[in-house]
Amino acid sequence: MSYEKEDKKKIYDNSNIAESYAGVTTPLTFSFARYVYQEVYQHFSKMMGASDKLIQENKFTFEHMIEFIGYRIYYNLNSWYTMLSFFPAYKFSSEFMEKMMGVEKRSVFAIERPYNFFSKYFFYLPKTILQGMKIIFVFSLLGRQMKKFSKYFEHVFSELNTIDLDELSHNELKELYNEAEKKLLTQWKVPIANDFAVMVSTGLADKLFRKWLASDKAYSYMISGVNKPLTSLDPGNKIIHITHLIRQDENVKKVFLSGYSEKEILELLRGKLKNHGITDAIESYLDDFGTRMPNELKLESETLTENPKNLISILKKLIKADNSLRKSKEADPRDTSFKKLGLPKRIFLKWLLRWSGNSIHRREEARFYRTLIFGYVRRIFLAIGQKLAREKIIKNERDIFYLTIGEIFNIIDGKQLSSTPDLIVEQRKREFEKWQNLSLPRRIESAKDIPIIEEEILGKQLATQKTLSDKLIGRVASCPNKLATFSGIALTLKSFDPSADFEGKILVTSQTDPGWTIVFPFLKGVVVERGGMLSHAAIVARELNIPCIVGVENATDVIKSGMNINLDLHSGLIQKL
C-alpha cells in the first residue's frame, strides 16, 4: 500500500543537499540526479527487506525524492519519511535522518498504517522482527560488502574509462550511458546501506551521549577512534606533497613565483619541464583527482582536467606562504569522560563510536566513487553536445546542460520535442539567470504545485528586502583541544575561488563539498551557512583538528574578507572584533 498522498502538504528542504548542489544548477544535472536517487533507493529498499509490491505501489515516492524549485535542488522530505516508514523503528530513524540532513525544524509526519489489532500483532509484528533481523545482518556485513563493491567499481570503471568517447556515434554514446547506469547504479545499494548505517549509528551515539554523559560532543569522538585517514583528505594531502616538492626545487619554484600566468606555467611544465618529477606529480594529481573539485556533482561544472589552470592558481598561492601545512591529526581517543559509566555502557558506547567512525570512512570513500561516476556522465554528455553543436542542433556543446536526459535521448532517437532544442535552451538560460542571484528559503512547506510556489517566491523577492542581523550563531561541529574561543582573519567566499588566499584564514562560505578538501589543510578554521554535524566541512575539520561552526545563517553577507572574527566554541556565537 502507498503511504504517500500526492495532494498533502509537502516539505522541501535543502539544508543538506545544498552541500552537493550549491545554488542554481542546470536541468541536465537535476534530471540525472533525480533518476539516480530513484534507482538507488529502490534497490536499497529492496535490500533492506521492502517487498517488490511495496516499492511498486510507492513509485511516486521514489520518483520524487528530490525536486527542482527555482533551479535549485531540494529534498522532498515527504518521500524520505515515507521510505523510512518501510523499515522498523520509524520514530527513531526519522529523527536520526533529520539530524544527518541538518534539518533545523522537526516534522510531525504521521504514517497511517493499514492494519487492525489482529493483523498488527499476528502479521505485521512478526514481519517487522524478521525485517529488523535482515537489516542487522546487512549492517554486520557492510565492511566486507564495501570492500567487494570497491573492487567491482574499480574494475567496471577502469573498463569504461578506456573507451574513446570521441569515436562513438550518438546512439553509441546513449548505449554507453545506459551501460554505465546499469552496471554502476544497480550496485549502489551497498554504499546507500552504509549511509543508512551512518545515520543510525551517529544518531544513536548522539542520543546516548546526551542521555548518559549529558554531552553533545558525540560527533567529535566518531573519527578519532579509527586509525586510518579519510579518503576525502587525499587531494589535500597530495597538494601538500606537491607544494613541498616545488618549494624544495629552486628552478621550478621560480617558475611559479616569477609572474608567469597559469597558462604559461602549464606550457612550461608540459614543454621544457615535461620529464620533471614535479610535472609527473601534477599530472598524476589530475589523473587521480581531476574530477574532484567544488560543485563536482553539477554536470555543468568545469573540472580540473578540463581546466588545469585552476590547480596551478592554487599552487601559486600556497607556495608563497612558507608555512607548516596541516595534515590529519593523530588518533585521540579522549575516553576520560567515559570513566563514570558502568562497564557495559562503556563497552557498548565505544563499540558504537567505532562502528560510526568506520561507516563514515566508508561513506567518504563511496563519495569519491560517486564523483567519478558524475565525471564520466559529464564526459558522455559533453561528447553528445559536441556532436549536436557540429550538426547545428544546438549552438555550442555546453548548451547540452540546459536539456534533460529524456530530451537529449529523444533528439538522438529522432523524436519531436515541445519546441526546437535551441529555443528550449535559450528559454532555460534566461530562467537560470533569473533565479541565479535570488535568495531562496532553506525550507518550503506547501501543498501547492511547484510552478505556483516559484511564482510566490518571485513575488516575495520583489516585494521584500532581506534584513541582516549582526548576531551570527550556529552549531559547533569541531572544537580542537577543548578551546573556548578562537579568532582569526576571515576569508569570505560565496563560491570557490582558486586564486583566493586561503593560507591561515578562517573560511566563511555558504557550503563546501568534497571538492573543497584541496584547500582545507591551509585553513585555520571554517564557518559555513549550510550543513549539519555530518556535513563535509564538519567531518574534515574534525579530522584536521581545526575549529568549525555550521548552520550560520547570513554569515557570508555579514562577515567580509579581512575582518578579524572570534568564534565561541561553546555557544557557536561568531563576533566581529
BADOKE-179197 format. One record per atom (N, C-alpha, C): x, y, z. Coordinates in steps of 0.02 Angstrom, whole numbers, plus 50000, padded with zeros to 5 digits. Atoms other than C-alpha are relative to their C-alpha. Example, Ala and Ser with C-alpha at 12.3 -4.5 7.8 and 13.67 -1.06 7.14 Angstrom:
500454994150000;506154977550390;500455006050000;499584994149997;506844994750357;499615005550037;
This chain:
500424994050000;500005000050000;500435006250000;499644993850002;500605017549961;499845004450061;500104995749942;500865028650112;500015007449981;499934993150023;501165044650010;499365002449967;500564996850032;499725056149964;500245006049962;499734994950043;500075067449818;499745006950015;500314993549990;498905081449874;500135002950069;499884997349934;499525083650053;500575005049999;499484994949996;500695097450110;500694996749994;499335002550011;502465094350050;500505004250041;499464996649965;504035098650147;500634999349958;499394999950040;505525103750039;500555003250041;499454997549959;507205106250123;500664998949963;499355000850032;508945109350052;500585001650046;499474998649951;509935111850213;500624995749988;499445004650011;511005096650171;500194999249927;499865001450070;510845093749985;500345005849965;499654994250028;511465111449950;500764999250005;499285001549996;513175104750003;500244996949935;499825003250063;513185094249844;499805004049939;500264996150056;512165105749732;499895007250023;500044993249975;512555123449786;499695004749949;500294995050044;511505137449715;499594996949944;500395002450058;510685135549545;500394994649964;499705005250041;511005120649436;499584999049938;500315000550066;510515115149262;499514994149997;500485005550008;509085103849202;500324993249989;499675006550011;510305090249145;500234997150066;499785002449935;511075088949318;499414997550041;500585002149960;509375088249401;499694993649973;500325006050028;508665075349280;500424993850014;499575005649984;510185064149308;499964998450075;500025001149928;510175066649497;499344996950022;500665002849982;508305063149509;499964992649983;500035007050019;508495046949414;500464995750044;499545003649955;509995041749521;499664998650066;500345001049936;509015044549681;499444994849994;500545004850010;507525034949612;500264992949997;499745006850011;508545019949558;500344997250062;499605002849945;509745018049703;499584998850062;500395001049940;508435020049838;499474994549992;500425005950011;507285007349757;500394993650013;499575005949988;508714994649755;500184999450074;499845000149929;509184999549933;499414997450041;500605002049962;507394997449997;499884992549994;500075007250009;507314980049922;500534996350040;499465003049962;508994975850000;499844999750075;500164999649930;508304981050170;499334996750018;500585004149984;506774969950157;499335002449976;500634997650028;505444980450069;499804995549941;500235004650053;504394969749952;499965003749933;500084997250067;504294972349764;499345003549993;500674997150003;502444975849785;499995006950033;499994993749964;502754989549914;500395005349960;499594995450039;504104997549805;499615002449939;500394998250059;502974997249652;499425004650019;500564995849978;501505004649749;500225007050018;499734993649981;502625018849804;500475002949947;499604997450056;503315022949633;500065007650003;500004992849995;502815041149658;500525002450052;499524998249948;503855041749818;500715000149973;499315000650025;505455035949733;500145004949942;499914995250055;505175047149581;500085007150025;499994993249973;505075062349696;500405000550064;499554999249943;506505060249819;500295007050002;499774993150005;507125077049757;499565003849951;500404995750043;506275091849672;500425005949976;499664994450032;506805106649563;499585006350010;500374993849984;506245123549633;500465005949990;499584994250013;506945139749565;500694998049977;499365002650027;508315129849475;500474997850056;499625002849944;508875123149645;499714993250018;500225006849981;508795105249707;499834999850074;500255000949932;507785101549864;499844992750013;500305006449979;507435085649960;499255000950008;500715000449984;505595081249960;499964995550062;499965003849938;505555076050143;499424995250008;500565004749997;503845068050124;500204993249973;499785006350030;504635054950012;500494996450045;499505003149956;506065052050134;499674996950061;500375002849943;504885049850282;499624993749979;500385005850024;503815038050179;500464994049991;499545005650010;505315027450129;500234997150067;499785002549935;505925026350309;499464996050035;500555003749970;504195020150359;499974992849977;499975006950024;504555004350259;500404995650047;499545003749958;505814999350392;499815000750074;500164999549929;505694996050581;500285006350033;499764994449958;505955009550714;499965006749964;500104993850039;505245023650606;500085006250044;499964994249956;505115035350756;500725002450009;499304998249989;506995034750786;500355001649935;499654999050063;507575033350606;499825006849969;500194993550027;506575048850555;500365005650037;499634995149960;507375058550698;500745000149980;499295000450019;509115052350650;500115002949930;499944997250067;508805056850468;500025007650002;500014992849995;508385074650515;500665002850026;499354997849975;509995076150614;500544999449947;499505001150052;511025068950471;499935005249944;500124995150053;510225080850346;500085007250023;499944993249975;510455095850458;499345003849999;500664996850000;508575099050460;499905003350067;500054996149938;508285112750588;499334999350034;500675000349973;506415110150612;499744992949995;500275006750000;505695093350664;499305000049967;500645000650033;504215087550561;499584994550033;500455005149974;502725078450632;499684996749938;500225003350061;502465066450489;499744993150019;500325006249978;501245053150542;499894995349941;500115005150051;501185037150441;499394995950018;500605003949989;499495029050425;500124992749982;499895007250011;499675010250446;499344996549983;500625003350021;498374999650355;499894993350035;500115006349966;498094986650492;499565000950063;500395000249938;496924981950636;500404996350053;499665003249944;497344973950803;500294993249982;499785006750016;497444956250736;500595000049951;499475000050050;498494960050583;500645003250028;499424996749971;499634971450686;500444995050037;499605004449957;500164957750809;500134993149971;499925006750027;499984942150704;500284999949928;499714999750067;500604948250535;500565005249996;499514994750009;501494964950537;500574999750052;499485000449949;502434962450702;500524994749984;499495004950020;503254945950651;500395002149938;499674997750060;503614953450481;500525005450016;499544994749979;504434968650564;500624997150034;499445003249965;505504957550675;500484996749950;499595003350051;506114947450526;500385005249958;499674994750039;506484963450429;500565003350041;499484997249957;507434970550578;500614995550003;499445004850000;508494954750585;500395000349935;499674999550065;508844956450399;500445006349997;499614993750000;509424974550422;500634999350042;499425001249958;510574969450565;500514995749964;499565004350038;511284955850455;500375003949945;499694995750051;511594968450314;500535004450031;499524995849966;512444980150437;500644996250019;499435004049978;513574966150501;500484998449944;499595001850058;514224962750325;500245006049961;499864994150040;514454980750269;500745001049985;499294999250011;516334981150293;500244995749942;499815004750053;516564965850184;499675001849933;500364998350061;515234971350059;500285006249967;499714993950029;516014988550037;500674998549966;499385002050032;517704980650000;499874996649933;500205003450061;516864969449872;499755005049948;500264994950044;515954984349798;500575004249970;499444996050024;517574994349786;500374996549944;499655003950052;518424980549686;499584999849937;500465000350057;516894978849574;499995006749963;500044993450030;516774997649545;500645001649962;499364998350032;518624999949506;500104996049936;499945004250060;518564985349382;499555002749944;500474997650050;517004991649292;500205006949974;499834993250020;517555009749292;500625000349956;499395000150040;519285005849225;499854997749929;500205002350067;518474996449080;499645005649962;500374994750032;517275010649042;500465005849981;499574994250009;518665023549057;500494999249942;499555001150056;519685015648917;499675001549932;500374998950063;518335019248787;500105007249976;499904993450031;518705033848669;499315002749980;500674997350012;517105044048676;499945003749934;500014996150062;517575054648526;499874995649939;500085004550057;517495039348414;499294997049996;500675003049997;515695034948463;499485004449967;500574996450029;514095039748374;499515002150055;500524998249952;512565047448457;499724993950035;500325005949973;511755030548479;500484995950044;499505003749961;513365022548542;500125003450067;499924996349937;513565036348673;499394998950045;500615001449962;511755033648726;500044993050031;499945006949975;512065014948743;500534999550054;499485000049949;513665018248840;499745002850066;500324997349940;512695029148962;499564994750034;500445005249973;511405015248983;500404994350032;499575005349973;512795002549010;500305002050067;499714997549937;513645013349144;499475000250054;500564999649953;511965016149227;499834993050027;500195006849982;511544997549227;500534996850045;499465003449964;513244991749291;500155003350068;499784996549939;513515005149425;499435001850047;500544997749957;511855011949488;499654994350035;500345005649969;511084994949520;500384997150059;499575002549946;512554990649633;500105005250056;499884994649952;512495007149728;499614999150065;500385001349939;511334999549857;500464998850060;499535001349944;512864994549961;500235006550031;499834993549969;513515012549984;499405003350034;500594997049968;511725018150021;499854996550066;500095003649937;511565004450153;500515002450051;499494997349954;513185011050227;499795007050024;500264993449979;512435028750228;499474999150053;500515001549951;510965021350322;500314998250067;499635001849940;512195013850446;500305006150033;499754993649973;512995031050466;499455003650037;500574996549970;511295038550501;499804996950067;500225003549939;510815025350631;500535000550054;499475000349950;512505024050719;500155006950029;499854993349975;512835042750731;499415002850040;500594997749964;511045046650782;499944996850068;500045003549936;511065033350918;500565002250047;499444997849958;512785038650980;499875006950030;500164993349976;512235056750993;499464999750055;500555000849951;510655051451087;500274997350067;499745003049939;511625040651211;500505004750035;499554995149969;512955054051238;499615005050041;500414995049965;511605066351287;499674996950062;500355003249945;510715053751399;500474997750054;499555003049952;512195045151483;500545004750026;499444995749982;513525058751483;499805007450004;500234993050003;512465074651469;500465004249956;499514996950045;513595079151323;499725000149928;500194999650071;513295084951144;500614999249955;499375000650035;515075080451089;500114993249967;499915006850028;514745063151017;500365000149933;499724999850068;515225068350840;500765001050001;499284998949996;516965073550898;500384993550012;499685006349984;517325055550951;499984994949943;500145005250048;516755046450795;500584998349955;499445001250045;518275048450684;500634998250038;499375000549964;519605049050818;500184992950020;499855006849979;519455030750866;500184995349942;499855004050058;519785024650689;500675002249971;499324998150019;521625024350645;500144999249925;499874999850072;521525027450458;499755006649973;500194993450025;521425043450356;499364999749958;500584999450042;519865049350269;500215000349927;499864999850071;519845046250082;499945007149972;500124993350025;519195063850055;500585004850014;499414995949986;520835070750128;500574998849951;499465001650047;521885062649991;500195005849954;499804994450043;521795077549872;500405005350037;499644995149962;522325089650008;500704997850019;499345002649981;523745078450067;500484999749940;499575000250059;524375076349889;500215007049979;499824993050013;524325095249864;500575002250047;499464998549953;525395096850021;500664997249974;499405003350026;526625084549945;500285003849940;499784996450059;526695093849779;500295006850019;499764993549977;526905110549868;500704999550030;499345001149971;528385103749967;500524998849945;499545001550055;529175097049807;500215006449963;499864993850036;529045113949721;500445004750042;499604995749956;529725123449872;500734997750004;499325002749994;531255112049875;500395000549935;499664999450065;531655114649690;499995007449979;499974992950011;532255132549664;499805002049929;500164998450070;532095132049474;499254999949987;500725000650010;530295126049474;499635005250042;500294995149955;529885137449621;499995006949966;499964993650035;530475152449518;499475000549945;500515000150053;529305147149376;499325002150028;500654998549969;527805148049496;499975007050029;500004993649965;528345164349578;500265005849959;499684994850041;529085174249433;499515004149957;500494995950036;527475181949368;499714996949938;500305003450057;527045169149235;499254998850013;500715001749993;525195166449203;499924992550009;500135007249990;524385149749243;500094996349933;499935003150066;524325145949056;500734999049982;499295000350016;526175149749035;500364994750042;499705005049957;526645138949185;499844993049975;500205006550028;525655124349112;500404998349938;499625001150062;526525126448945;500724998250016;499325001649980;528225126149031;500044992950030;500005006649968;527775110749135;499924994549947;500145005050051;527125101448982;500465000549939;499514999350053;528545107548871;500704998950026;499315000349976;530265111648941;500104995450060;499955004049938;529905102949108;499594993649996;500445005750010;528935088449034;500214993850039;499755006049967;530045074949110;500205001250073;499824998549930;530255083349279;499534996350048;500405003649950;529655074149434;499415003950025;500564995949977;528565088749487;499435000149948;500515000450052;527675088649319;499634993350004;500315006649992;527375069949343;499515000050058;500434999849941;526655073449516;499355003849986;500594996150017;525465086749448;499554996249952;500405004050048;524905075849302;499674994150035;500295005549961;524655061449424;499415002550041;500564997149962;523565072849531;499395000849955;500564999050046;522495077149380;499694993449979;500265006750016;522345058649335;499564997350056;500355002949942;521795054049511;499405004250022;500504995649970;520775069249562;499765005549953;500204994950048;520385078549401;499265001750001;500724998649993;518505077149434;499815002150070;500144998049931;518645081149620;500125007450007;499954992849995;518275099549628;499355002750030;500634997249974;516975111349705;499444999249949;500605001250042;515215108049638;500114994149953;499815005750042;515855091349573;499414995849976;500595003750022;514105083949561;499565003849952;500374996150050;513475097849449;500334998849933;499715002150063;513735091349273;500285005849960;499784994150037;513955108949206;500665002950028;499394997449971;515455112149321;500614998049958;499385001350036;517155113449238;500484996350045;499555004049959;518345100149302;500725002649996;499294998450003;520195102049342;500334996949938;499745003150060;520535090149199;499875004449939;500184995650055;519625101949080;500385006650004;499674993649991;520445117449154;500524999550056;499495000849948;522055113149249;500305006550024;499744993649977;522455131649263;499785001650071;500244998949932;521395131749422;500464996750052;499545003449956;522585119149501;500655004050007;499394995950000;524085129849452;499895006350042;500164994149962;523225145049527;500024998750075;499985001949929;523005136149694;500724999050023;499305001349982;524815130249695;500405006550006;499654993649998;525455147849658;499905003550067;500154996849936;524575154649812;500324996450059;499765003849944;525125140549926;500765000050005;499275000250000;526955140849875;500295006450032;499764993649974;527125159149926;500065000050076;500005000249927;526735155450108;500434994250024;499545005349978;528205145850182;499794997850070;500325001849937;527185137850318;500064992650014;500075007049982;526945121750407;499304997849984;500665001950024;525505113350318;499674994750045;500385004149954;524145104350413;499814993349970;500225006750021;523905085650397;499504997450051;500495002949955;522625074450477;500314998450067;499755000849932;522795072850665;500104992750018;499935006749972;523355057750762;499384998150037;500585002449964;522035047050840;500005002550072;500074997149933;521405054851002;499384997150033;500595003349972;520265042951095;499605004250049;500344995749952;519845055451234;499454996450038;500505004249968;518975042251337;499925001350074;500044998649929;519165050451507;499285001150024;500694998649980;517345055851509;499594993650007;500365006349996;516825037551491;500074996650068;499855003549938;517525032851662;499424999850049;500574999949954;515935037551753;499454995149979;500495004950023;514955024851650;500174993150027;499895006949983;514725006951704;500324996349942;499625003650051;515724993951608;499584998249939;500395001750060;514294987651495;499865006049955;500144993950039;513815005351442;500635002549966;499374997650028;515645009951415;500204995949939;499825004550055;515974994651306;499545001349940;500484999050054;514374997451205;500125006649964;499914993450030;514705016051178;500635000349958;499385000050039;516495013251121;499924996049936;500145004050060;515914999651002;499595004049950;500444996050042;514555011250935;500405005649964;499604994750030;515815025250905;500474997249946;499585003250052;516985013350812;499594998349938;500445001750055;515525007450706;499845006349959;500174993850035;515015025350664;500625002749964;499384997550031;516835030250629;500174996149937;499865004150059;517105015550511;499495001349944;500534998650049;515435019150425;500135006649965;499854993450029;515925037450399;500594999549952;499435001050044;517595032150325;499784996749934;500245003450060;516715020450204;499575004749958;500404995250037;515495034350157;500435004849960;499564995450035;516915046150112;500324996649940;499735003750057;517675032650000;499484999449944;500535000650049;516005029949914;499865006749966;500104993350029;515845048749887;500495001349943;499514999350054;517435048249784;499794996049938;500255004050056;516725034249677;499415003649966;500564996250027;515145044749657;500255005749955;499714994650040;516215059149594;500244997449932;499765002950062;516995047749464;499424998449952;500595001450042;515275042249402;499745006449968;500264993750026;514655060049385;500495003049948;499514997650048;516285064849298;499954996349933;500055004050061;516065050549174;499375001849961;500624998050032;514255055149139;500085006949968;499864993350028;514815073249114;500364999349932;499625001050062;516055067248981;499564997349944;500455002850051;514715057048891;499565005449970;500464994950026;513505071648878;500375005849966;499614995050036;514875083848829;500174997449930;499875003050066;515325071848688;499385000349955;500624999350037;513495071548635;499895007349980;500074992850014;513455090648649;500445002349943;499554998250055;514955092248534;499724997949933;500295002550062;514105081748401;499385003949981;500614996150014;512445091048416;500185007149978;499784993350019;513375107648403;500275000049928;499755000450069;514275102048245;499434999249950;500585001050043;512595097048173;499515005950002;500394993849994;511895114448218;499324998950034;500615001249962;510545106748328;499985004450062;499914995149946;511205117048475;500585004549980;499504995050021;512345132348466;500714998150021;499345002249979;513795125648570;499924993950046;500035006449964;514235109748664;499725000750070;500224999349931;513855116848837;499255001650005;500734999249999;512055120548787;499654993450020;500285006649983;511785101848818;499764999850072;500175000149929;511685105549006;499315002950014;500664996949990;510055115148982;499444995649973;500505005050020;509165099748913;500004994450052;500035005749955;508575084749014;500244993849964;499795006350031;509165066948985;499484997549951;500545002250044;507465062448912;499985003849934;500014995850061;507525077048789;500604998449955;499405001650039;509305072848735;499924993449964;500095006550031;508875054748702;499455000149948;500524999150051;507305059948609;500295003049936;499664997150058;508395070648495;500384994649962;499615005450031;509535055748464;499554995049964;500475004850029;508035044548429;499565002949945;500394996750052;507285057348309;499295001650020;500664998449976;505765060848418;499905007550007;500164993049998;504885077648419;499995002650072;500044996649936;505145089548566;499445005249999;500534994949995;503925102848627;500185006249959;499754994550041;504995115648535;500674997949972;499335001650025;506645116248443;500505000350058;499515000249945;508155112148554;500305006850016;499684993649987;508945129348531;499545004850035;500484995749966;507345138248585;499914997950073;500055002649931;507175126948739;500605002350041;499394998149966;508985130548784;500005007450018;500004992849988;508805149448765;499505002050055;500494998549948;507225149848872;500264998050069;499755002449935;508045139649011;500615004050023;499444995749981;509615150349007;499735006450032;500304993949972;508515165649039;499734998550070;500275001949934;507645156549183;500564998950050;499425001249958;509315150849253;500295006550027;499734993549981;509965168649254;499535003850046;500494996649958;508345175049330;500044997750073;499985002849933;508505163349480;500695000450032;499315000749977;510395164249495;500175004450060;499824995349948;510515179549607;499465001050052;500534999649951;508935176749707;500134995350058;499925004049939;508925170149884;499364996150013;500575004349986;507775155349916;500044997250071;500005002849932;507245148450085;500284992950002;499765006849992;508045132650152;499434995050001;500575004549988;506345125350191;499375003249971;500644997850029;504705126750097;499474994950018;500565004449983;503065119550161;499395002449963;500574998050040;501625119750039;499684993949967;500365005250037;500285108949959;499915002049927;500084997450067;500365119449801;500504996849952;499555002550052;501165114049637;500635004449998;499374996450000;502975119149612;499995006449958;500024993650037;502635132149473;499675005650040;500334994949959;501445141249593;500465002250058;499514998449947;502745140149734;500535004949973;499494995650030;504025148049616;499735007049988;500314993450011;502825162249571;499965003950066;500054996849935;502555165849756;500685002350025;499324998149980;504425165849790;500235006249963;499814994250040;504725178049648;499645006350024;500394994449974;503335189249714;500285002750065;499714998049936;504085189449889;500685003349991;499344997350013;505825192849819;499955007349976;500084993350025;505185208249729;499705004850051;500374995849952;504115214449874;500395001450063;499644999249938;505335212450018;500755000349989;499284999850001;507145215950051;500274996450061;499725004049947;508205204250155;500335004450053;499684996449944;508665211250326;500504995550034;499475003949970;510265205550406;500105001750073;499834999049930;510655203250589;500754998950009;499295000749985;512415205650654;500144994250046;499915005749955;512115191450776;500034993649960;499895006150037;512825175750700;500114994250048;499925005849956;512625158950785;499844993649961;500105006450032;512745140950729;500164994350048;499845005849959;513195123550790;500744998449994;499285001449998;514965119450844;500114992849977;499885006650028;515505104850735;500694997350016;499325002149983;517345104550782;500295004950050;499714995949947;518175110950941;500664996950021;499365003349986;520025106250943;500295001950068;499644999049937;520945104151106;499595003750053;500464997149952;519415109751204;500075007650007;499954992750000;519675127951154;499335003250017;500614996349984;518415140351224;499825004849945;500094995250055;518655153451088;500574999349951;499495000250052;519625155350928;499895006049955;500074994150042;519985170850824;500494999749942;499584999850059;520735174550655;499705004549946;500224995850056;520575183650489;499544996049954;500505003450042;519055179250383;500175000449926;500015000150073;519075174150201;499304998049980;500705001350016;517285175450138;499934998749925;500105001950069;516835166449978;499284997449991;500665002550017;515085164349906;500064993449962;499855006150038;515825151149791;500754999249998;499295001550000;517515142949767;500385004549951;499564995850041;518905154249700;500714997250006;499335003149995;520545145249659;500565005050011;499484995049991;521505161649663;499995003350069;500054996949933;520965166249841;500584997950044;499465001449953;522245167049980;499724996450061;500285004049946;521695152750093;500454999350060;499505001549949;523285151750195;499865003650066;500074997349933;522975154150382;499365003850012;500634996349993;521205160850358;499454995650031;500625003449981;519525156450434;499535000649940;500435000050059;518495151550282;499275001050021;500714998749990;516725158750282;499664999149933;500305001450065;515635151450145;499304997150009;500695002549998;513895145350100;499984992650019;499955007149986;514335126850099;500634997449965;499445003150035;515755115350050;499794992949980;500075007050018;515805098649962;500704997049998;499345003049998;517235086049949;500525003349954;499534996650044;517995096249807;500395005750033;499654994749963;518475109749933;500584997350041;499505003149956;519605097450026;500715002049980;499354998250025;521065102949918;500305005950038;499744994249965;521205119050021;499934999650076;500125000549928;520665113150194;500644999750042;499395000349959;522445109050253;500335006850012;499694993549994;522875127550236;499595004950041;500464995749964;521425134550338;500134999650076;499984999949927;521385139750522;499334998150030;500665001549975;519515137250539;499495000649943;500525000250051;517865135450445;499345002250030;500684998049982;516155143950457;499584999049937;500435001250059;514765137850340;499285001550018;500714998349991;512975143450317;499554993950001;500405006050006;512305126250273;500374994050030;499685006249978;512625108550332;499904998550073;500085002349932;512485098350489;500644997150028;499425002849965;513635088650606;500364994649959;499695005050043;513975075750471;500135002649930;499854997050065;514235087850328;500754999349986;499305000750020;515865087650232;500455004650042;499594995249963;516525103350318;500114997750071;499955002249930;516165096350491;500474994050008;499595006049995;516975079350461;500735001449988;499314998650017;518545085950378;500325004550052;499744995549948;518755099850507;500194996050063;499845004149942;518685087050648;500624995749988;499435004150017;519945076050558;500655004250001;499424995650002;521135090750533;500105003950065;499954996749934;520815097150710;499995007649995;500094992850006;520265114550659;499285001850020;500684998049979;518755124350727;499525000449941;500514999750052;517145123150629;499315001350031;500694998749980;515415130650654;499564999749938;500435001150058;514005125350538;499315003050014;500684997649993;512245131650504;499955007250022;499984993049980;512675150150522;499645004249947;500414996250047;511285159850435;500315006949985;499774993450023;511865175050332;500745001550013;499294998949984;513715172550376;500375003649944;499634997050056;514335177050201;499775007149985;500234993250010;513285192950199;500255004850054;499804995849944;513815199450370;500765000550006;499275000149992;515655194150375;500335001449933;499634998350060;516805202050247;500724997650005;499305002150001;518515195950194;500455005350032;499554995449965;519885203550302;499785001750070;500244998749932;518795205150457;500344995350049;499765004249945;519515198850621;499384997650038;500605002749969;518195187150693;500194995350057;499905004549943;518025177350854;499454994650001;500465005749997;517225160050864;499944997650072;500135003049935;516435154751029;499864992649990;500055007150014;516695136051026;499604996150051;500495003049956;515435132751163;499295001649977;500674997950019;513925142851108;499885000149925;500074999450072;514275143850921;499915007249976;500084992950016;514195162950927;500635002549963;499464997150038;515265172350800;499955007650005;499994992849991;515775190350832;500565003249961;499484996050033;516715203650735;500405003750054;499564996749952;518215210450832;500205006949976;
